[in-house]
C-alpha cells in the first residue's frame, strides 16, 4: 500500500506516559500519525496499544485514578490538556469498538444520533447525511429498505459497519479502530478493510489489531509496541520486510506475541 | 478406587430435608389457596356493579364503595407519581454516577432492608411526621407512606437493570461526543425501559393492597373528594372497618371489596411477571 502523496502530520504523540493509578502503562511513547493514511498499532496482548488508542479520544477520563503525562498534539494544541473540551474532541476523533455497539433504536436513528448532538436537525439534511454515512460504510445497499427497523436486527458485520457509519456521520478527522474486525467472520472483515482503504480520502485512521495480515494489507504505517514502549514505527512495507530492530523482525515473523 | 457404600446418614438427612421442604411448600400453597377460595366464595356472592358505582349507605340499605375505590386509586396514583421518579433517579445515581463509590453499596444495603420493612412501621413513622404535627389524618400522609414503600423497590430494580446495560454501549455513545446525562437518557434508559416499567408495575402491585400504612395516615372517609389535605377513603381500610362491623351487609361488602383488591393485585403481578419473561 503506497502512502498518499505529501503526507501531513495530523497528530503527534510526544513523550506520552500513561498511568492506571500508580501503574505506568505507557512509557515515553513518540509517534506521528500522518493524515489521510492508516496507521496500525500492533504488539502482543497487554503491550499498551489499546491504552494508547484510548488516549487519543480521552476515553480514560471516564474512569477514576488515571493520569497522562506528556502531550498529544493536534493542530498545534495539546489534546491532553486538562481544559480540553472532551465532547468536542470526541466528535473529531471517532471510535469503533471490538464488539458492534448498535444503539437500541432504528438504523436511521442510530446514524442521526450524532447529528442531533451536533444540533443538525434540518430533516432533508439529516436524511442526506445519513445516506452519505451509510454509503461510506458500504452499508446503504443492504439497509436502504430497512432504515426504520431496529438496528439490533442487523447481522454482526452489518452492526459493525453501522457503528462505523454512525461515527462517520459527524465527519470526524480521525477514526480509531479498537480491534474492530476481530469479532467478525472473514467476509465481513474483508468488507470493512475494503471500506477503510476507500475512507482514506476523508479521514485518518488508527487501527489496533492482533491480525498481522490485516495490518500488512490495509495500513500505510505500522507501529510495534511492547511492554508499554514503542519499539519501532515506520512505513508498513519497511516494518514487514526490512525492520530495523531484531524484535520487530521476530514479532512480524510470528516468533513471539 | 474403592467402591463407595451408600452413606446412610447422609441419604436419610437428605430425605428428611426434602420431606420437610416439600411439606412447608404444600402447607404455604394450601393456605394461599384456602384464602383465595374463601375470598372467592364470600366475595363473588356479594359482588355487584353497585359496589363500584354507588356511594356508601347505612348498614341496612345496600349502597357501594365507589369513593373507597376512587380514593385508593388516587392515593396509589399520586404515590406512584412521587415514588417512581424518585426511585428511578436514585437507582440511576447508584448504577451510573455513584457506581464506584462506597456510599452506593451502603445505600443498596439500606434499600434491601427497607424492602422488608413491615408496612405498619412506615405507617406509624409517617403518622408522627405528617399526621400528628398537622393535626389530623390527611391524604398526603397516605401518599408519602405508600411512596416510602415504593421507593426502595423501584430503586433496586432500576439499579440492577441499568447495571446490566453493557458498558461498551455507554462508551460508544460517549465516544461520539455525547455528554453523560444524554447517554443515560437517550441510550441507557431506552435499553432498560421495559424492565424499569415492569419494576414500577410490581411496586404498584405491592402498595395497591396495603392497609396498615393508610390506617395511620389517610385513614378513611365516607365521601370521595379530589383533595389530599383531608382524610381519603380507601378500599383496604374500609374492608378492615366493615369486616369488624356487626352488620351482615357491610361484612358482605368487605368480602366483595377484598376480592376486587386481590384480583387487581394479582393481575398487576401477573402482567409484571409476564413482561419479565417476554424480555427473556
Interface residues (C-beta under 8 A of the other chain):
Chain A: X57 X59 X62 X64 X87 X88 X89 X90 X91 X94 X95 X97 X98 X99 X101 X103 X104 X105 X113 X114 X117 X118 X163 X166 X167 X170
Chain B: X100 X168 X169 X171 X172 X173 X174 X175 X176 X177 X178 X179 X182 X186 X187 X190 X191
